[in-house]
């Protein structure tokens, strides 16, 4: 089996606690989201990728700077 090159993957999630979901479909709990993010990170690491989990809150400028410094190959936004 051909091995793919390891990627730096950033998983983004909304860590701002005051966020109110816009639709009923968005009402998943923060705890469920964190469990999902951890499972996704484990699966990607098992495949040999480097994973960074990055919470997003109200500091957009700081978030943009950190993301630029990380220089990921791919970003997944998990809200």
Biopython code that builds the backbone (N, CA, C, O; Angstrom):
import numpy as np
from Bio.PDB.StructureBuilder import StructureBuilder

atoms = [
    (1, "UNK", "N", (0.826, -1.170, 0.000)),
    (1, "UNK", "CA", (0.000, 0.000, 0.000)),
    (1, "UNK", "C", (0.882, 1.249, 0.000)),
    (1, "UNK", "O", (1.834, 1.352, 0.774)),
    (2, "UNK", "N", (0.552, 2.187, -0.874)),
    (2, "UNK", "CA", (1.342, 3.404, -0.985)),
    (2, "UNK", "C", (1.069, 4.330, 0.204)),
    (2, "UNK", "O", (-0.085, 4.589, 0.545)),
    (3, "UNK", "N", (2.111, 4.811, 0.812)),
    (3, "UNK", "CA", (2.005, 5.697, 1.984)),
    (3, "UNK", "C", (1.888, 7.145, 1.513)),
    (3, "UNK", "O", (2.698, 7.605, 0.708)),
    (4, "UNK", "N", (0.876, 7.867, 2.014)),
    (4, "UNK", "CA", (0.754, 9.276, 1.672)),
    (4, "UNK", "C", (1.633, 10.099, 2.597)),
    (4, "UNK", "O", (1.974, 9.664, 3.697)),
    (5, "UNK", "N", (1.994, 11.277, 2.149)),
    (5, "UNK", "CA", (2.864, 12.123, 2.972)),
    (5, "UNK", "C", (2.075, 12.650, 4.161)),
    (5, "UNK", "O", (0.890, 12.962, 4.056)),
    (6, "UNK", "N", (2.755, 12.739, 5.284)),
    (6, "UNK", "CA", (2.121, 13.241, 6.507)),
    (6, "UNK", "C", (1.808, 14.725, 6.345)),
    (6, "UNK", "O", (2.628, 15.497, 5.848)),
    (7, "UNK", "N", (0.627, 15.102, 6.767)),
    (7, "UNK", "CA", (0.178, 16.488, 6.679)),
    (7, "UNK", "C", (0.069, 17.098, 8.075)),
    (7, "UNK", "O", (-0.106, 16.397, 9.071)),
    (8, "UNK", "N", (0.177, 18.414, 8.115)),
    (8, "UNK", "CA", (-0.134, 19.128, 9.355)),
    (8, "UNK", "C", (-1.587, 19.556, 9.233)),
    (8, "UNK", "O", (-1.932, 20.385, 8.390)),
    (9, "UNK", "N", (-2.435, 18.987, 10.078)),
    (9, "UNK", "CA", (-3.876, 19.226, 10.046)),
    (9, "UNK", "C", (-4.264, 20.054, 11.269)),
    (9, "UNK", "O", (-3.883, 19.730, 12.394)),
    (10, "UNK", "N", (-5.025, 21.124, 11.039)),
    (10, "UNK", "CA", (-5.551, 21.922, 12.145)),
    (10, "UNK", "C", (-7.053, 21.697, 12.217)),
    (10, "UNK", "O", (-7.765, 21.855, 11.225)),
    (11, "UNK", "N", (-7.524, 21.326, 13.398)),
    (11, "UNK", "CA", (-8.954, 21.153, 13.650)),
    (11, "UNK", "C", (-9.430, 22.366, 14.438)),
    (11, "UNK", "O", (-8.970, 22.611, 15.554)),
    (12, "UNK", "N", (-10.352, 23.122, 13.854)),
    (12, "UNK", "CA", (-10.866, 24.335, 14.489)),
    (12, "UNK", "C", (-12.250, 24.054, 15.050)),
    (12, "UNK", "O", (-13.073, 23.397, 14.412)),
    (13, "UNK", "N", (-12.495, 24.562, 16.255)),
    (13, "UNK", "CA", (-13.840, 24.467, 16.821)),
    (13, "UNK", "C", (-14.163, 25.773, 17.538)),
    (13, "UNK", "O", (-13.259, 26.501, 17.946)),
    (14, "UNK", "N", (-15.431, 26.064, 17.690)),
    (14, "UNK", "CA", (-15.883, 27.279, 18.340)),
    (14, "UNK", "C", (-15.810, 27.088, 19.849)),
    (14, "UNK", "O", (-16.590, 26.326, 20.420)),
    (15, "UNK", "N", (-14.885, 27.770, 20.488)),
    (15, "UNK", "CA", (-14.708, 27.611, 21.936)),
    (15, "UNK", "C", (-15.372, 28.730, 22.728)),
    (15, "UNK", "O", (-15.265, 28.764, 23.954)),
    (16, "UNK", "N", (-16.049, 29.636, 22.056)),
    (16, "UNK", "CA", (-16.734, 30.739, 22.741)),
    (16, "UNK", "C", (-18.012, 30.211, 23.378)),
    (16, "UNK", "O", (-18.915, 29.771, 22.667)),
    (17, "UNK", "N", (-18.101, 30.247, 24.672)),
    (17, "UNK", "CA", (-19.231, 29.658, 25.402)),
    (17, "UNK", "C", (-20.538, 30.415, 25.215)),
    (17, "UNK", "O", (-21.605, 29.834, 25.412)),
    (18, "UNK", "N", (-20.494, 31.679, 24.846)),
    (18, "UNK", "CA", (-21.707, 32.466, 24.726)),
    (18, "UNK", "C", (-22.409, 32.334, 23.386)),
    (18, "UNK", "O", (-23.410, 33.010, 23.147)),
    (19, "UNK", "N", (-21.907, 31.484, 22.514)),
    (19, "UNK", "CA", (-22.478, 31.346, 21.185)),
    (19, "UNK", "C", (-23.823, 30.633, 21.250)),
    (19, "UNK", "O", (-23.955, 29.594, 21.897)),
    (20, "UNK", "N", (-24.802, 31.191, 20.584)),
    (20, "UNK", "CA", (-26.130, 30.583, 20.517)),
    (20, "UNK", "C", (-26.320, 30.029, 19.112)),
    (20, "UNK", "O", (-26.212, 30.780, 18.142)),
    (21, "UNK", "N", (-26.600, 28.738, 18.975)),
    (21, "UNK", "CA", (-26.809, 28.161, 17.644)),
    (21, "UNK", "C", (-27.961, 28.845, 16.925)),
    (21, "UNK", "O", (-28.959, 29.218, 17.542)),
    (22, "UNK", "N", (-27.813, 29.008, 15.610)),
    (22, "UNK", "CA", (-28.822, 29.697, 14.816)),
    (22, "UNK", "C", (-30.011, 28.808, 14.477)),
    (22, "UNK", "O", (-31.130, 29.301, 14.337)),
    (23, "UNK", "N", (-29.786, 27.517, 14.345)),
    (23, "UNK", "CA", (-30.860, 26.603, 13.968)),
    (23, "UNK", "C", (-30.904, 25.433, 14.943)),
    (23, "UNK", "O", (-29.912, 25.152, 15.616)),
    (24, "UNK", "N", (-32.041, 24.748, 15.028)),
    (24, "UNK", "CA", (-32.127, 23.585, 15.927)),
    (24, "UNK", "C", (-31.084, 22.514, 15.610)),
    (24, "UNK", "O", (-30.642, 21.799, 16.510)),
    (25, "UNK", "N", (-30.688, 22.398, 14.348)),
    (25, "UNK", "CA", (-29.698, 21.385, 13.956)),
    (25, "UNK", "C", (-28.327, 21.670, 14.558)),
    (25, "UNK", "O", (-27.499, 20.765, 14.658)),
    (26, "UNK", "N", (-28.077, 22.918, 14.960)),
    (26, "UNK", "CA", (-26.779, 23.317, 15.502)),
    (26, "UNK", "C", (-26.696, 23.199, 17.020)),
    (26, "UNK", "O", (-25.735, 23.684, 17.616)),
    (27, "UNK", "N", (-27.673, 22.571, 17.655)),
    (27, "UNK", "CA", (-27.738, 22.550, 19.112)),
    (27, "UNK", "C", (-26.911, 21.447, 19.769)),
    (27, "UNK", "O", (-27.136, 21.149, 20.942)),
    (28, "UNK", "N", (-25.967, 20.831, 19.065)),
    (28, "UNK", "CA", (-25.099, 19.836, 19.684)),
    (28, "UNK", "C", (-24.315, 20.475, 20.817)),
    (28, "UNK", "O", (-23.927, 21.640, 20.729)),
    (29, "UNK", "N", (-24.085, 19.731, 21.860)),
    (29, "UNK", "CA", (-23.412, 20.305, 23.023)),
    (29, "UNK", "C", (-21.921, 20.489, 22.769)),
    (29, "UNK", "O", (-21.328, 19.830, 21.915)),
    (30, "UNK", "N", (-21.345, 21.393, 23.524)),
    (30, "UNK", "CA", (-19.908, 21.631, 23.446)),
    (30, "UNK", "C", (-19.142, 20.376, 23.830)),
    (30, "UNK", "O", (-18.101, 20.080, 23.244)),
    (31, "UNK", "N", (-19.648, 19.637, 24.809)),
    (31, "UNK", "CA", (-18.984, 18.394, 25.219)),
    (31, "UNK", "C", (-18.960, 17.387, 24.079)),
    (31, "UNK", "O", (-17.938, 16.741, 23.845)),
    (32, "UNK", "N", (-20.070, 17.245, 23.372)),
    (32, "UNK", "CA", (-20.123, 16.325, 22.227)),
    (32, "UNK", "C", (-19.137, 16.749, 21.153)),
    (32, "UNK", "O", (-18.476, 15.911, 20.539)),
    (33, "UNK", "N", (-19.042, 18.052, 20.928)),
    (33, "UNK", "CA", (-18.111, 18.568, 19.927)),
    (33, "UNK", "C", (-16.677, 18.238, 20.313)),
    (33, "UNK", "O", (-15.886, 17.823, 19.466)),
    (34, "UNK", "N", (-16.334, 18.418, 21.584)),
    (34, "UNK", "CA", (-14.967, 18.116, 22.034)),
    (34, "UNK", "C", (-14.653, 16.628, 21.916)),
    (34, "UNK", "O", (-13.535, 16.261, 21.552)),
    (35, "UNK", "N", (-15.612, 15.778, 22.216)),
    (35, "UNK", "CA", (-15.423, 14.333, 22.055)),
    (35, "UNK", "C", (-15.167, 14.018, 20.583)),
    (35, "UNK", "O", (-14.274, 13.235, 20.257)),
    (36, "UNK", "N", (-15.945, 14.623, 19.706)),
    (36, "UNK", "CA", (-15.779, 14.408, 18.268)),
    (36, "UNK", "C", (-14.407, 14.890, 17.792)),
    (36, "UNK", "O", (-13.736, 14.200, 17.025)),
    (37, "UNK", "N", (-13.995, 16.071, 18.248)),
    (37, "UNK", "CA", (-12.693, 16.624, 17.859)),
    (37, "UNK", "C", (-11.567, 15.697, 18.317)),
    (37, "UNK", "O", (-10.641, 15.421, 17.555)),
    (38, "UNK", "N", (-11.643, 15.216, 19.564)),
    (38, "UNK", "CA", (-10.600, 14.301, 20.071)),
    (38, "UNK", "C", (-10.546, 13.018, 19.252)),
    (38, "UNK", "O", (-9.461, 12.528, 18.939)),
    (39, "UNK", "N", (-11.702, 12.470, 18.905)),
    (39, "UNK", "CA", (-11.741, 11.240, 18.105)),
    (39, "UNK", "C", (-11.158, 11.482, 16.719)),
    (39, "UNK", "O", (-10.418, 10.650, 16.195)),
    (40, "UNK", "N", (-11.491, 12.614, 16.137)),
    (40, "UNK", "CA", (-10.965, 12.950, 14.816)),
    (40, "UNK", "C", (-9.443, 13.130, 14.871)),
    (40, "UNK", "O", (-8.727, 12.667, 13.983)),
    (41, "UNK", "N", (-8.960, 13.796, 15.905)),
    (41, "UNK", "CA", (-7.518, 14.002, 16.068)),
    (41, "UNK", "C", (-6.797, 12.665, 16.236)),
    (41, "UNK", "O", (-5.746, 12.446, 15.635)),
    (42, "UNK", "N", (-7.362, 11.771, 17.056)),
    (42, "UNK", "CA", (-6.748, 10.442, 17.248)),
    (42, "UNK", "C", (-6.663, 9.680, 15.931)),
    (42, "UNK", "O", (-5.631, 9.086, 15.616)),
    (43, "UNK", "N", (-7.746, 9.699, 15.167)),
    (43, "UNK", "CA", (-7.769, 8.974, 13.891)),
    (43, "UNK", "C", (-6.731, 9.537, 12.925)),
    (43, "UNK", "O", (-6.031, 8.779, 12.255)),
    (44, "UNK", "N", (-6.630, 10.849, 12.853)),
    (44, "UNK", "CA", (-5.647, 11.463, 11.952)),
    (44, "UNK", "C", (-4.223, 11.163, 12.404)),
    (44, "UNK", "O", (-3.346, 10.920, 11.575)),
    (45, "UNK", "N", (-3.988, 11.180, 13.716)),
    (45, "UNK", "CA", (-2.646, 10.863, 14.230)),
    (45, "UNK", "C", (-2.283, 9.407, 13.950)),
    (45, "UNK", "O", (-1.135, 9.103, 13.626)),
    (46, "UNK", "N", (-3.254, 8.512, 14.073)),
    (46, "UNK", "CA", (-2.999, 7.102, 13.762)),
    (46, "UNK", "C", (-2.595, 6.915, 12.306)),
    (46, "UNK", "O", (-1.857, 5.990, 11.969)),
    (47, "UNK", "N", (-3.083, 7.796, 11.456)),
    (47, "UNK", "CA", (-2.727, 7.735, 10.038)),
    (47, "UNK", "C", (-1.381, 8.401, 9.757)),
    (47, "UNK", "O", (-0.921, 8.425, 8.615)),
    (48, "UNK", "N", (-0.752, 8.944, 10.805)),
    (48, "UNK", "CA", (0.578, 9.517, 10.671)),
    (48, "UNK", "C", (0.622, 11.022, 10.481)),
    (48, "UNK", "O", (1.688, 11.576, 10.210)),
    (49, "UNK", "N", (-0.506, 11.691, 10.617)),
    (49, "UNK", "CA", (-0.540, 13.138, 10.428)),
    (49, "UNK", "C", (-0.264, 13.863, 11.743)),
    (49, "UNK", "O", (-0.512, 13.332, 12.825)),
    (50, "UNK", "N", (0.249, 15.074, 11.631)),
    (50, "UNK", "CA", (0.448, 15.938, 12.798)),
    (50, "UNK", "C", (-0.817, 16.765, 12.952)),
    (50, "UNK", "O", (-1.265, 17.391, 11.992)),
    (51, "UNK", "N", (-1.395, 16.776, 14.137)),
    (51, "UNK", "CA", (-2.684, 17.435, 14.360)),
    (51, "UNK", "C", (-2.552, 18.499, 15.444)),
    (51, "UNK", "O", (-1.961, 18.268, 16.498)),
    (52, "UNK", "N", (-3.116, 19.668, 15.159)),
    (52, "UNK", "CA", (-3.226, 20.738, 16.140)),
    (52, "UNK", "C", (-4.701, 21.070, 16.293)),
    (52, "UNK", "O", (-5.394, 21.302, 15.302)),
    (53, "UNK", "N", (-5.185, 21.094, 17.532)),
    (53, "UNK", "CA", (-6.570, 21.479, 17.805)),
    (53, "UNK", "C", (-6.548, 22.939, 18.245)),
    (53, "UNK", "O", (-5.819, 23.314, 19.163)),
    (54, "UNK", "N", (-7.358, 23.751, 17.577)),
    (54, "UNK", "CA", (-7.336, 25.190, 17.807)),
    (54, "UNK", "C", (-8.741, 25.701, 18.072)),
    (54, "UNK", "O", (-9.600, 25.677, 17.191)),
    (55, "UNK", "N", (-8.967, 26.165, 19.299)),
    (55, "UNK", "CA", (-10.262, 26.734, 19.644)),
    (55, "UNK", "C", (-10.380, 28.160, 19.137)),
    (55, "UNK", "O", (-9.419, 28.926, 19.188)),
    (56, "UNK", "N", (-11.552, 28.510, 18.652)),
    (56, "UNK", "CA", (-11.809, 29.865, 18.171)),
    (56, "UNK", "C", (-12.759, 30.569, 19.123)),
    (56, "UNK", "O", (-13.805, 30.031, 19.484)),
    (57, "UNK", "N", (-12.381, 31.795, 19.532)),
    (57, "UNK", "CA", (-13.278, 32.574, 20.390)),
    (57, "UNK", "C", (-13.478, 33.944, 19.759)),
    (57, "UNK", "O", (-13.638, 34.036, 18.541)),
    (58, "UNK", "N", (-13.475, 34.993, 20.538)),
    (58, "UNK", "CA", (-13.753, 36.330, 20.008)),
    (58, "UNK", "C", (-12.532, 37.061, 19.469)),
    (58, "UNK", "O", (-12.682, 38.117, 18.855)),
    (59, "UNK", "N", (-11.335, 36.539, 19.676)),
    (59, "UNK", "CA", (-10.111, 37.225, 19.258)),
    (59, "UNK", "C", (-9.721, 36.803, 17.841)),
    (59, "UNK", "O", (-8.842, 35.962, 17.655)),
    (60, "UNK", "N", (-10.381, 37.393, 16.848)),
    (60, "UNK", "CA", (-10.145, 37.010, 15.457)),
    (60, "UNK", "C", (-8.712, 37.288, 15.028)),
    (60, "UNK", "O", (-8.097, 36.450, 14.369)),
    (61, "UNK", "N", (-8.172, 38.439, 15.385)),
    (61, "UNK", "CA", (-6.811, 38.779, 14.985)),
    (61, "UNK", "C", (-5.794, 37.797, 15.577)),
    (61, "UNK", "O", (-4.897, 37.331, 14.874)),
    (62, "UNK", "N", (-5.937, 37.486, 16.868)),
    (62, "UNK", "CA", (-5.042, 36.519, 17.498)),
    (62, "UNK", "C", (-5.172, 35.143, 16.869)),
    (62, "UNK", "O", (-4.179, 34.442, 16.670)),
    (63, "UNK", "N", (-6.395, 34.765, 16.559)),
    (63, "UNK", "CA", (-6.648, 33.477, 15.910)),
    (63, "UNK", "C", (-5.968, 33.421, 14.540)),
    (63, "UNK", "O", (-5.325, 32.427, 14.204)),
    (64, "UNK", "N", (-6.111, 34.489, 13.752)),
    (64, "UNK", "CA", (-5.487, 34.536, 12.427)),
    (64, "UNK", "C", (-3.971, 34.450, 12.530)),
    (64, "UNK", "O", (-3.331, 33.751, 11.746)),
    (65, "UNK", "N", (-3.395, 35.162, 13.499)),
    (65, "UNK", "CA", (-1.938, 35.108, 13.684)),
    (65, "UNK", "C", (-1.472, 33.702, 14.044)),
    (65, "UNK", "O", (-0.491, 33.202, 13.494)),
    (66, "UNK", "N", (-2.177, 33.079, 14.962)),
    (66, "UNK", "CA", (-1.783, 31.727, 15.387)),
    (66, "UNK", "C", (-1.909, 30.740, 14.232)),
    (66, "UNK", "O", (-1.028, 29.904, 14.031)),
    (67, "UNK", "N", (-2.988, 30.832, 13.480)),
    (67, "UNK", "CA", (-3.181, 29.940, 12.342)),
    (67, "UNK", "C", (-2.085, 30.150, 11.298)),
    (67, "UNK", "O", (-1.580, 29.180, 10.733)),
    (68, "UNK", "N", (-1.714, 31.390, 11.038)),
    (68, "UNK", "CA", (-0.638, 31.679, 10.081)),
    (68, "UNK", "C", (0.689, 31.104, 10.572)),
    (68, "UNK", "O", (1.455, 30.554, 9.781)),
    (69, "UNK", "N", (0.969, 31.227, 11.884)),
    (69, "UNK", "CA", (2.216, 30.666, 12.440)),
    (69, "UNK", "C", (2.249, 29.147, 12.330)),
    (69, "UNK", "O", (3.306, 28.562, 12.095)),
    (70, "UNK", "N", (1.103, 28.513, 12.498)),
    (70, "UNK", "CA", (1.037, 27.051, 12.417)),
    (70, "UNK", "C", (1.288, 26.560, 11.000)),
    (70, "UNK", "O", (1.826, 25.470, 10.803)),
    (71, "UNK", "N", (0.901, 27.357, 10.017)),
    (71, "UNK", "CA", (1.110, 27.032, 8.606)),
    (71, "UNK", "C", (0.663, 25.601, 8.260)),
    (71, "UNK", "O", (1.468, 24.789, 7.805)),
    (72, "UNK", "N", (-0.623, 25.303, 8.479)),
    (72, "UNK", "CA", (-1.105, 23.936, 8.236)),
    (72, "UNK", "C", (-1.246, 23.621, 6.750)),
    (72, "UNK", "O", (-1.345, 24.518, 5.912)),
    (73, "UNK", "N", (-1.252, 22.337, 6.450)),
    (73, "UNK", "CA", (-1.532, 21.888, 5.088)),
    (73, "UNK", "C", (-3.030, 21.888, 4.817)),
    (73, "UNK", "O", (-3.472, 22.139, 3.695)),
    (74, "UNK", "N", (-3.804, 21.603, 5.859)),
    (74, "UNK", "CA", (-5.261, 21.542, 5.719)),
    (74, "UNK", "C", (-5.908, 21.943, 7.042)),
    (74, "UNK", "O", (-5.360, 21.696, 8.117)),
    (75, "UNK", "N", (-7.095, 22.571, 6.943)),
    (75, "UNK", "CA", (-7.837, 23.014, 8.127)),
    (75, "UNK", "C", (-9.255, 22.473, 8.035)),
    (75, "UNK", "O", (-9.905, 22.584, 6.996)),
    (76, "UNK", "N", (-9.730, 21.886, 9.133)),
    (76, "UNK", "CA", (-11.122, 21.445, 9.230)),
    (76, "UNK", "C", (-11.814, 22.322, 10.263)),
    (76, "UNK", "O", (-11.363, 22.412, 11.406)),
    (77, "UNK", "N", (-12.906, 22.970, 9.869)),
    (77, "UNK", "CA", (-13.686, 23.795, 10.782)),
    (77, "UNK", "C", (-14.857, 22.966, 11.282)),
    (77, "UNK", "O", (-15.742, 22.603, 10.507)),
    (78, "UNK", "N", (-14.863, 22.669, 12.567)),
    (78, "UNK", "CA", (-15.910, 21.842, 13.162)),
    (78, "UNK", "C", (-16.936, 22.653, 13.931)),
    (78, "UNK", "O", (-17.714, 22.086, 14.698)),
    (79, "UNK", "N", (-16.957, 23.986, 13.742)),
    (79, "UNK", "CA", (-17.838, 24.913, 14.433)),
    (79, "UNK", "C", (-17.721, 24.645, 15.873)),
    (79, "UNK", "O", (-18.376, 25.307, 16.679)),
]
sb = StructureBuilder()
sb.init_structure("model")
sb.init_model(0)
sb.init_chain("A")
sb.init_seg("    ")
for serial, (resi, resn, name, xyz) in enumerate(atoms, 1):
    if name == "N":
        sb.init_residue(resn, " ", resi, " ")
    sb.init_atom(name, np.array(xyz, "f"), 0.0, 1.0, " ", f" {name:<3s}", serial, name[0])
structure = sb.get_structure()
